[in-house]
Each structure stands twice: as C-alpha cells, then as structure tokens.
C-alpha cells in the first residue's frame, strides 16, 4: 500500500492553521498512520507549536521541512501565510530521515551524518533523496561516497519572504533548527522523474573569472568584480535581487552548451571591490550577465513540462513536488499562479501538486549526472510507485467535509490581520518592482552603449577590410594578368597547328589544364628523316606544373633539335639527367622532389613503323577494331628516387593504314565520377577508344571530351587532361 495526503491552510494563528491542515490530512488518510511527512511554513508562525501539534497527531512519523518564501499547492494555489503538510503512508516503500548540523562549519560532516542516520532504517536500495538545507552545500563528494551512485538529491533551500535570511528555520521531527541539513531518503518500489527549468538568457559580453576565493570573486577579466557589475548596473543598483544574475560555465570540465548554472550575487565589498555569490565559484569559469521576463519563464516551464510528460516512464504518478526560486515569484508578480497552472495542465488529472519558493534549488542538470546547486530555477519532481506498492490515489472528494469543519476555525480578527499582511506585502512588492525597473533600464542603457560601440568598431573594421579588399583585388588582377600571360606562353610551346596538320592531317589534341595553366604539355618535332611526338605529365598542376613544363620543353627541344636525338628510350634517359641536374637532385642541398612522366614516339619517314618508349605513360592503338596498349617502363623521370642509370626500353609497332594511335596523361582515367565516385579507369577508356574508332579523329575528340564531362558530373576536376590521337600519313 502507498498513500499520500496533503493539507494546505492559511491563517495568521499558528494553532488554527495547523489544525486546518491536519483536518484535511486526516480526511484523506482515514486513520491510516503515516510513515513520513514534509512541512513547509511561512516565517511568522510559532514553529515549535506547529511541530508539536503535528507530532502529537502522528508521533511515529519522520518529519522534515523548512520555512519558505511562499507555499503553493493544487488545493489552494499560491499563498504566503500558510502551512503545507504532505504525508506518506506505505507498508512497502521505505522513507527514512536524518539530520546533520552546523553545516556552515563542516558541510561534509553534516551531510554524512544525515545520510548515515537515514540509512540506518533502510533495508532496501535508496532511489532518491529530498533535502531542505540552510544555504548552499557542496554535496558532490559526500553523496557519491555514501549513497547509491544512481540516487540523486533534489530539493530547495530553506527561505523566508525577504532578503535578510534572519528568520529562516528548518524542521526535524519536533525540533526547530538552523544551519542544518535535513534529509529524507525514499527506497524500495518507488520511482521518480524530474525536469529543471532555468529560463535565463545571456546578455552583454562574457568574461572569465580570473581571481576567486571560495564564493568570493575578486576579479572578472581585467576588472575588479564589483566594477564589472557596476559597469552594467550602475553604482546604486547593485547588488540586485531580480537582476545581476550570471550564467556560469565551467570550461575546464565540460563544454556542452547546456552545462551551465545560474548564480546569484549576494554581497559586495567596496574595499577590495569583490563580489560574493550564493555558492562556490571556480577560477577559469566563464561568467555572463543574464536576464529573463515573465513570458520567458512561463514559456520555458511549458516546454520543459511537455518534454517531461512525453518522455516519463512513471506508471503510477502519485505526487508532483516542486521547488521554485523566490526570484521567479517576484518576476512573475501577478502571473505567479500561471506557473502552477501550467504544471497542472501537464500533470495527470487530480494529481496532487505541492511546493514552495526557495533560496536555491538542488537537481542534476539531466538524469544520470551529479546534482548541482542552482539559483532562479524551477525543479519539478514527479514521484510514483510500482504496481506492487498498490498505490491509492488522493480522494479529493473526502476534503469537502474537512473544508466544512475548517470554516469556523479562523476568527474575524485572524482574517483582518491576514488582509493587512497581504497589503503590506503588496507594497513591498511594488517597491521591489520599481527598483527592478531601474536596474533593467540601467542594464539596457549599458548594453545599448556596448552595441553602439561594437557597431562603430565594426564600421572601422569594415573600412579597413574594404581598403584591404581593394588592394587584394589589385594584387589579384596583377597576378591573374600574369597567369593569363603565362597561359599564352605555355600555349606557344605547343606545336603549330598548321604544321601538325601538314604532317598528321588525321589527328587531334585534347588539352585541358585544370587551372589557367597546367603541368601537361604536348611537344613535337618534324624532321627530314621522320617525326617525334611527346606527351608529358609534370609534377603538380597550375603555376608549379607550368614551370615544370618549361623545363621539360627546353630539355626536349635541346635533345631533338640541337643534339639530333631520335631514339625515344635515349631521349627519356637524357631527360632524366637534365631534370635531376636542373633541379639539383644530385646534390644534398636540393629542396624539392619534382619530375615527370612521359610517352615519346618516333615515326621514321616511309618505314611504316613507330618506335615508342614510355616513362609510366602508355601508348594505345586501335588496329582492326581491337584496342591494344603498351604500358612502357615503371620509372618516372627526374625524381629523387629516379635511377640516373636506368635504361628505358623501345617498343616497335608496325603501322597499318587504318591504325589509330593515342597517348594520354593519367588525368583522364583518374577522374572521379559524380554517381559512385569511382575513377573513369583504363578499361572504360579502352572501351571508349574502341567504340569511337569508326568516327573521324576530329569527331573522336568531341566524343572523348563529352564522355569525360558526362562522367565527371558535379565532381571537381582532379588533374590536367591531355589526349593525343593520330594516324600516320604516307609521308611519315
């Protein structure tokens, strides 16, 4: 069996308000004795009397609680001068309590004492804990060492309706205490889920905490901490209750965008110009001012509750227990009931909702992580039980008789006094709103000033960028003009078209540098004893490749024109030496590793044969409708690893009248296609040559180019492209 009962009553008289709350509880329990209870109360009551009345009614019940900045429930809404009691009765869910004292002196001992005491009464694994501590307590290490690692802590700090913290009290059984750590552990077939709504958004510039001692921040960036805040909020408006909050990210431990907490500045020192916060701060953390509006808060709660109810796996929800920061209450003002109404709309119908306004909240940022201390948040904890616990839902109809009994308890004098207190609170609230408005205006002015300064800085930078861009454009134009002129020079290295047509009327050259200039070149020499054709693929492409083609062209011309070499293999060997010596590859001081691949053929006049030698570039030929090729030698020219003594091999091919020859660099077959991103490949190239062979060579050029472009699609060009096709005429 698992049963929950709640009692919520409002009156200025302690005995009467406690009686009213207990009447409601008894109407729901129907003589079932509760195991544990929680009590929230405003600061103006006689708390010793209140606790003695509760313990007299239920002497065996474990009881913890605290004073608050306001109480709320689905029974009465949001109230200030009320007592709210929640009790749990179960024969299967274990609920135990413990207390640690002098938490401000030795927080770790206080937490361990509370856990140790509470765990003594447990026979089952703890599932979650609830606490209402006095101020912020660092709970990480003690809880991780003394509790089930999957057991989180949730709760809210004891509070009062004001800023002095002089009337804050905590409750443990029949004791009224301060500076303590009351704890309640739930164990057994009980389940939970929760969501934390933070609602604050960063504004202004972020800065790093550069000097800190505990919770006292001394420097933020290069400024004293107090000067950082007064820069935005003004001299008279800080510290502030509803503004001046900061979003803090610990950059050393986690860079996730949602890994932040909101912190409250609570005091400052004009001597050392430090600012003290509600909890410990870390050097190196990022700090940034934040703000919110009532609409932001309500929208955030609506979104978070929707996510909670969509993802929650609780079968039998029994209670929603909420801890909402008192600052949210002030910001929401008359809209404060909307926060509770949003929770009601998302929770199952008739589910009891209870909670209080706190001075700080405890919860993990998300399930499965360590609990953290927060400011300005709403923590919504949903408690349920497994089927085996036989849950009994709250019977709200049973409260009708209880309300009839309560009607005559409050006197006329009590009611008048309650009205006077509400009027006084309303006046204090209006004063705080005026101060908050001034703070917001000061913050807005400073942010606007920073925006204007940032705009001016951007305009100055834009002017500088425009000047730099103009210079870059001028430089780029000069560079492109030079490259375009280099293109003309490189094209002038190609054989004269008319001369080529004269000696090889049936021929084509498909020459497509990847950039304006490239590393592929075609060279030819026409002599009385025959012709030499060379296709060369130099290292790289663009300008570096073009420089290499100049060296290659100079070397070939020297060998075939000045020194009259005709043997392709010997020409390749001589080129190997020329490239190495030109680029100083034979010396230790060489700084580059450039070279080339080449295919060279010599066609002696009137001999119907072709002599070919290749350095990694093949020769292809189509004869009687069949495509054949000779790979050449697996040795490049001019590289560090190119053997200076390597002897290239000549290959002789008989020439038929219909034989078509082709030499090509690897840019064509290595190009990736847009569909499967596979290269064009040699097999596809051979098939293309065979398929297009019945066309004229002029038509073959067009078909090969189209086939290449269609295959490439939207892929980037990888390399320069050169394909030479020719038939040998009777003169050659």
Secondary structure, DSSP 8 states (H G I E B T S, - for coil): -EEEEEEEEE-S-HHHHHHHHHHHHHHHHTT---SEEEEEE-TTS-HHHHHHHHHHHSTT-EEEEEE-S-EEETTTEEESSEEEEEEEEESSSEEEEEEEE-TTT-HHHHHHHHHHHHHTT-SS-EEEEEE--SS----HHHHHHHS-TT-EEEEE----SSSS-SS--EEETTEEESSEEEEEEEESSEEEEEEEE---EE-S--EEEEEEETTEEEEETTEEHHHHHHHHH-SSS-S-SSS--EEEE-TTT---TT--EEE-EEEEETTTTEEEESS---TT-EEEEEE--HHHHHHHHHHHHHHHHHH---SEEEEEEEEEEHHHHHHHGGGHHHHHHHHHHHS-TT-EEEEEEESSEEEESSTTS-EEEESS-EEEEEEEE-GGG-EE---GGGHHHHHHHHTTTS-HHHHHHHHHHHHHHHHHHHHHHHHHHHHHHHHHHHHHHHHHHHHHHHHHHHHHHHHHHHHHHHHHHHHHHHHHHHHHHHHHHS--HHHHHHH-SSEEEEEE-SSSS-SEEEEEEEETTEEEEEEEEESSSHHHHHHHHHHHHHHHHIIIIIS----HHHHHHHHHHHHHHHTTTTSTT------EEEEEEEEETTS-EEEEEEEB--EEEEETTEEEEE--BS--BSSTTS-TT-----EEEE--TT-EEEEE-THHHH-B-TTT--B--HHHHHHHHHHTTTS-HHHHHHHHHHHHHHHHTTS---S-EEEEEE---TT-
